[in-house]
């Protein structure tokens, strides 16, 4: 099992940009975040990539808006109010799974099941759990 916590505001996968010359590139914010995920993984884990079918749990914790009234902020901390604005949840997953390709697992196609959520917190971060699924077992 792999557990990771990526500190800071979660970053969604940005769309590739195309220059006038036809060259495509990944936005800098996405690239920087993917590099951060890789660095944290390498510092905390020193095992070969996982094999077989995998389960991913990802919890993205966003900063509580300063403009929100105190009552609303308290409800956000209690998870009674959750983020419904951008970024999209699938793009949050894409950033992390692409960053961990070939490090935590051979390919992100090995992830066959996932549980993903967006929350508010006073400490923005992304928490990741990746674990093997035994044959015939659902998580």
N, C-alpha and C positions, 0 to 999 in steps of 0.2 A: 504494500500500500504506500502511496505517495501522498504526503500532506505538504501544502505550500501556502504561505500567506504573502501576498504581494502588497506592500504598503502603498498608500496614496490613492488618488481618485482613479476608479476603473476607466480604461480606455477601450473604446470599440474599434474594430477593424475598419479603417478608412478605405474608401473606394480607390482603386489604382487610378492614378492620374496619367493623362497622355499629353506629351509635349507636341508642339507643331511638327517636330521631326518624326513623330510616330513612336517615339520611345515611351514606354510606360515605367512608372515608378510608384513605390509605396509612400504615402505621406509620412513626413518626418515624425509626427507624433505617434503614429502606429509603430514605426520602426524602432523608436526609442523605447516604447513600452514593451515590445517583443524582446528587445535586448535586455531590459530589466528582468523580465520573467525568466529568460535563459540564465542570466547571471545568478539569480536567487536559486534556481534549480541546481545549477552546477555547484554552488557553495554548500547546499544542504544535502545533496544526493550524489552518491558515487557508485551507482549500480548500472548494469547494462539496461538497454531499453526493455520495457515489459513486452511480453508476447501474449498472443491470444486475444480473446474478447475482453473489453474493458468497460468499466462503469466510471462516469465522471460526475462529480458533484461540484458545482461552482456557485458561490454566493458572492455577489457584487454589492459592496456597501458604499453608498454615496454620501457625501457631506449633506448635512441638514441645511436647507436654504436659510440664510440669515434673515431673509424677509418674512419668513413664516412666523405667525403669532406663537407665543410661548406655549399655549395649549396644544396647538398643532404640532409644534416641535416635540413636545412630550409624547404625543400619540405616535409620531414617527419613530422615536426611540423604542417605544413598546411594540413596534411593528404593526400597529393598527392602521397606519397609513404607509403605503409603499410607493416607490417611484413608478410613475406611469408615463413619464416623458422620455425622450431620447436619452441615451442611446438604446437601440433595439437590443434585446437580449441575445439574439442569434449572432450579432456582430461582436458582442462581448466574449462569447464562447469562441468565436473564430480567432480572435486575437490570441487567446491563451493556447488553444489547441494547435494553431500554426507555430507558435513560439516553441512549444514542447515537442514538435515533430522531430524524430530521430534522437531525441534526448531521453524523454520519459517512455516513449514507445516508438516502434518502427514507423508507423504512419497513423494519422488521426482517424483513418477509416476503421481502425480497431475499436474505436469507441462506439459501442452498440446500444448503450443506454446512458441517459443523463438526467440529472435533476439540477435545475438552474433557478436562481431567484435573485431579485433586486431588492435591496433594503436600504434604509437610512441608518447612519451611525455618526457618532462624534469622531470616530477614527475611520476615515475612508480606506478601503482595502478590498482585495479579492482573496477569498479563501477557496482553495482547490483541494479536492480529494480525488485520487485516481486509484482504482483497485481492480484486480482481476475478477472475472466472473467465471465460476466453475461451470462446466458443461451442464446445461439443463437448469441452471439456477438463475432466478431473477432477483434483483436487489430491491 
